[in-house]
Amino acid sequence: MQNLACYGCILILLFLTWYKPLLAQEKKKATPLVPTRNRPEPTHADVRYGSHERNVLDFWQTPSVKEKPAPLAIFIHGGGFVNGDKRSLNDNTLNELLRSGVSVAAVNYRLLQHAPLPGAFEDCVQAIQFLRSKHSEWNIDKTRVGGFGGSAGAQLVMYLAFHDDQADARSSDPLKRESTRLCCVATNGGQVTMDLDWWSKHIPNASNPTHNI
């Protein structure tokens, strides 16, 4: 019951800190892709978790919890799998999570011009396993890892939350033995399926090549 309560608290926190800044952002013409004066420097920046140039992540360690491992919230950016960057993480969201005792990571992944799907999904699986492998070094409670994102990022965090765990307990690689599941997610504008036949049947104009889906 204690673990369930912890998960619930993280989920509420993610929703509150994600959606409020998001509504404010909608009033702007574009989300800046450069750090602002309100953004703290990452504890670890552009850390490589894979072989591709896009396989990098930033990590901020919360200063609030030092005596015990902290929960981790992972931001996965949107962009329709053709653009986007980890730098689009909202500053207010980042700062609120850190003040609340939650560490934060922001992940880049291969886009469609780099690799066809499921390349982005495979990258995010690897990023999650990499972050969990750093639990001791970065003071992460790997049993309390959640994710948030919009659009393509929303789909990616939902995939990680609801897909069967892809950890391989028999692997000789300790990283691949780490869990790929998220305990909670906060999403905005995410597609819950990539079944294009389903889209064509149920979504008006989805089969129209000029219709932006």
N, C-alpha and C positions, 0 to 999 in steps of 0.2 A: 504493500500500500504506500509506503514511503517513496518508492521509486516512481509509482504512478503519479503521486502528488508532485514530485520533482518535474516529471515530464509535462504535466499540466501547466505548471508555472512557466516552464520554458516556452511552451506553445503560446500561452497568453502574452508573454513578453514579446515574442517574435511578432505576433499579430499587431500588438499595440505600437511597437517601434517601427514596424515596416509600413503599415497602411497610413498612418498619420503623415509622415514625411512624403509618402507617395502622392497623397492628395494635394499637398502643397506644390510638389514638383509638376503636377499636371497643368498648373497655371503658367509655367515657364515654357518658352519655345523649345528649349533643349536642355538636357542634363549635361553639365560640364564634365569633361573627361579628364580634368586635371585636379590635383589636390587643392583644397582651399585652406585658408588660414585656420579654419575650425577643425581640420583633419590632423590627428596625431600621426607621426611617422610610424610605419609598421615596425613591430619588434623584429620581424624578419621579412624582407622585401624581395620579390621576384625569385622566390625559392623554386628550384626546378624539381618537379615530381615525375617527369617523363622525358623522353628524348626529343620531342618536337619543340620548336621555339615558343609555341603557345602554351606549352605545359609548364606554366609557372603560377605561383600563388603568393599572396601577401598574408601575413599573420600578425594580429595584434593580441598581445597578452593582457588580460584585464589586470589592473593594479589592485583591484578590490579584494581578491582572494589569493593569498600567498601561502597559507598554511595547509591548504588542501587543493586537489585538482579542480579546475573550473570547467563548467559546461562550455561547449563550443557551438557557435552559430556560424554556418557556412553560407556565404552569399555566392550565388551562381547567376551571372548576368544574362540578360535577354538579348534579342536582336535577330530573331528569326533564323538562327543558325548561320547567318551570313555576315553579321557584324556584332559589335558590342565589345565591352572590355571590363575587367574587374574594377577599374577605376570609377565606374558608374555607381559604386556603392555609396548610398546617401550618407553624408557626414553626420547628420543628426541621428540617424539609425545607428551608425557605428559608435558614436559617443555615448548614446543611451545604453546600448548593450554593455559597453566596457564599464560604465558607471554602475551597472546592475550586477557586476560580477560575472559577466559572460565574455569569454574570449571570442575573437572573430577571425574568420579567414575569408578571403575573396579569391575566386578561382577563374583562371582563363582556360579555354579548351579549344581544340581544333574546330574551325568553321568549315562550311561545306566546300569552300574553295581549297581547303587543305586536305580534307578527307570526307568521303560520303558518310552519311549516317549508317551505322551507329557510332561513328568515330567520336562524336562529342560525348555520347553516353559512356563509352569505354574510358575516355579521359577522366570523366567525373568519378567513375568507379575507382580509378587508380588514385585520383586526388584524395578521395575519402580514406582509402587504405593508407596512403602516405601520411595523412594527418593523424590518423589513429596510431600509426607506428611511432609518431613523435610524442606520444602521451606522456612519457616520463620526462623527456627533455624539455617539452613546452608546457608541462603542468596541465595536461588536458584530461578531463574525466571522459574516457572514450565510451562510457555507457550513457552519456548525456550529450549526444551530438545531434543537432537539428540543422535544417537548411531553409533558406528563403530565396525567392527570386520571382521575376516576372517574365511572361511570354515564354521564350525558349527556356529560360532559367527556371520558370515554374514547372515546366514539363520535366526538366532534368531532376529537380529535387523530388517531385512526385515519383518519378521512376526509382530513385534511390530509396524512397520511403516504402514503396509498395512492392517492389520486385523482390523475389526470393533472394536471400543473402547469398552473395557470390564468393564468400570467403572459402578458400580451399585449405581445409585443416591438414591435408597431407602434403602440401606444397613444401619444397625445400627453401622457398623464398619466404622469409618471415613476413614481408609486406603483404603477400597474397593470402596469408592466413588471417589478416585483419578483416573485420566485418565491413560490409558495404552498405548496411542499412542505416537510415536516419530514424530517430525516435519521434520526431515531429517536424512538420513543415508549415510554412506560411507562404502562400502563393497569390499571384495576381495575373489574370489573363492567360492562364496556361491551358494548353490543349491536352485533354486526358487520353487521347488516342492519336496514333499516326496511321490509322487504317483509312486510306484515301477512299476506298470503296464505301465505307461508312459515312465519310464526309459527303460524298456525292449523293448518297441516298437521303441523308437527313438534314443537310445544311443547304439552304437556298443559294444557288449560283456558285456553289463550291466547285463544280466541274468547269466553270467558265474560266479560261486561262487569264482573263483580264481581272478576275476577282481576287483581291488580295486576301489570302487566308493564312 
